[in-house]
Amino acid sequence: RKHGGTPLWLLFPSGAWGRPTEVRTLLEPWAERNGVCAEWRGGDYVVAVDIETGEERDQVVRGIVDQLKTVGNVLASATPETGAPDAT
Protein backbone atom coordinates (compact mmCIF):
# COMPACT_ATOMS: atom_id res chain seq x y z
CA ARG A 1 0.00 0.00 0.00
CA LYS A 2 2.83 2.33 -0.85
CA HIS A 3 0.56 4.94 -2.39
CA GLY A 4 -2.60 4.07 -0.52
CA GLY A 5 -5.67 2.34 -1.85
CA THR A 6 -8.03 5.29 -1.82
CA PRO A 7 -9.13 7.75 -4.50
CA LEU A 8 -9.63 10.46 -1.85
CA TRP A 9 -6.65 12.55 -0.71
CA LEU A 10 -6.17 15.74 1.25
CA LEU A 11 -3.86 18.01 -0.73
CA PHE A 12 -1.68 20.65 0.87
CA PRO A 13 -0.24 22.39 -2.20
CA SER A 14 3.15 24.00 -2.44
CA GLY A 15 3.21 27.70 -1.74
CA ALA A 16 2.19 29.90 1.15
CA TRP A 17 -1.49 28.95 1.03
CA GLY A 18 -1.03 25.17 1.38
CA ARG A 19 1.98 25.35 3.72
CA PRO A 20 2.95 21.73 3.02
CA THR A 21 6.16 21.82 5.06
CA GLU A 22 4.40 23.04 8.20
CA VAL A 23 1.52 20.62 7.68
CA ARG A 24 3.93 17.71 7.24
CA THR A 25 5.68 18.56 10.51
CA LEU A 26 2.36 18.16 12.32
CA LEU A 27 0.75 15.32 10.38
CA GLU A 28 3.65 12.98 9.64
CA PRO A 29 4.10 11.63 13.20
CA TRP A 30 0.33 11.16 13.54
CA ALA A 31 0.11 9.44 10.15
CA GLU A 32 2.94 7.05 11.01
CA ARG A 33 1.37 6.14 14.38
CA ASN A 34 -2.01 5.50 12.77
CA GLY A 35 -0.97 3.76 9.56
CA VAL A 36 -2.20 6.59 7.35
CA CYS A 37 -0.50 7.00 3.99
CA ALA A 38 0.98 10.52 3.79
CA GLU A 39 3.73 11.59 1.40
CA TRP A 40 5.28 14.24 -0.80
CA ARG A 41 4.02 14.36 -4.39
CA GLY A 42 5.97 16.90 -6.31
CA GLY A 43 6.01 19.92 -4.03
CA ASP A 44 2.68 19.01 -2.44
CA TYR A 45 2.00 17.06 0.74
CA VAL A 46 -0.88 14.59 0.47
CA VAL A 47 -2.72 12.54 3.08
CA ALA A 48 -4.92 9.57 2.21
CA VAL A 49 -8.52 9.51 3.39
CA ASP A 50 -9.58 5.87 3.59
CA ILE A 51 -13.02 4.95 2.30
CA GLU A 52 -14.72 1.92 3.80
CA THR A 53 -16.04 -0.55 1.24
CA GLY A 54 -19.02 -2.83 1.57
CA GLU A 55 -20.65 -0.62 4.22
CA GLU A 56 -23.80 1.46 4.29
CA ARG A 57 -23.53 4.96 2.82
CA ASP A 58 -24.05 6.68 6.19
CA GLN A 59 -21.23 4.68 7.78
CA VAL A 60 -18.89 5.49 4.88
CA VAL A 61 -19.67 9.21 5.13
CA ARG A 62 -19.30 9.14 8.91
CA GLY A 63 -15.89 7.46 8.55
CA ILE A 64 -14.68 10.13 6.12
CA VAL A 65 -15.97 12.95 8.34
CA ASP A 66 -14.28 11.42 11.39
CA GLN A 67 -10.96 11.25 9.54
CA LEU A 68 -11.25 14.87 8.42
CA LYS A 69 -12.08 15.96 11.98
CA THR A 70 -9.06 14.07 13.29
CA VAL A 71 -6.74 15.74 10.76
CA GLY A 72 -8.27 19.10 11.68
CA ASN A 73 -7.65 18.43 15.37
CA VAL A 74 -4.02 17.52 14.73
CA LEU A 75 -3.52 20.71 12.73
CA ALA A 76 -5.35 22.77 15.36
CA SER A 77 -2.92 21.51 18.00
CA ALA A 78 -0.35 23.98 16.63
CA THR A 79 -0.08 27.36 18.26
CA PRO A 80 -0.72 30.25 15.83
CA GLU A 81 2.47 32.09 16.77
CA THR A 82 5.00 29.30 16.34
CA GLY A 83 3.29 26.62 14.32
CA ALA A 84 4.54 24.15 16.93
CA PRO A 85 2.22 21.78 18.76
CA ASP A 86 0.65 23.32 21.83
CA ALA A 87 2.11 21.78 24.98
CA THR A 88 -0.91 22.61 27.12
N, C-alpha and C positions, 0 to 999 in steps of 0.2 A: 504494500500500500504506500509506495514511495510518494506518489502524488495524490493520494486520497482517492476514495471511490465515490465522490459526490460531485454533482454538477453545480453545487451552490458554494460560493466562496465569498468571504469578506475581503475587499480590496482596499488597501491603504496605499494610494498611488504616490509615486515619487513627487517631490516638491513640498512646499510649505504647507499646503492644505492637507495632504494625506499624512504627513509626518511619519513615514514608515520606520525610520530609525528609532524614534521615540516609542512608537507603538510596539516594535519588536522587543525593545528592552523590557517592556511590561508583560507582553503576551507570551514570549518564548518560554520562560520558566513554567508558566501555567500550562501551556500547550504540551510541553514535555511531560509534566506530571500527570496530565489527563489523557495522554495518547491522542492528542489532536494534531492533525497535519497542519503545519504552518511553515512557510518557506519564502525565500526571495524568488521573485520571478521578474527578471529584468531589474529595474530599479524599484519595483513595487513589493510590498510585503502582503502576502495572502494567507488567510486562515480558512480552513475547511469548515463548513457547516454540514454536519452529517444529517442525512434524511433517512428516517426509518422506513423500511419497506415492509409490505404485507400487513400494515396496521391501518386502523380507521383514520380518515382524514383529520379529525379533530386531534387525535393523538400525535399525528405527524406534525401538524401546525404547532401544537403545544410544545413538542420537542424542539422545533426550530426556534420558537420564541424564547424558550428557556435557555438555549445556547446563546442567543443574542443578548439576553439579559446578563448572563454570566460574563460574556466578553465586556459588556458595558460596565459591569461592576469592577472587573479587573482594571479597566482603563480609568475608571473613576477613583481608584485607589491612589492615583498619583496626585500630588499636591500641585496646584496651579503654578506656584512660583518656581518650583524646581523641576517638575516633571518626574520626581522620584516618588516611589511608593510612600504613602503616609504611614508613619510608624505608630500612630495613635490607634 
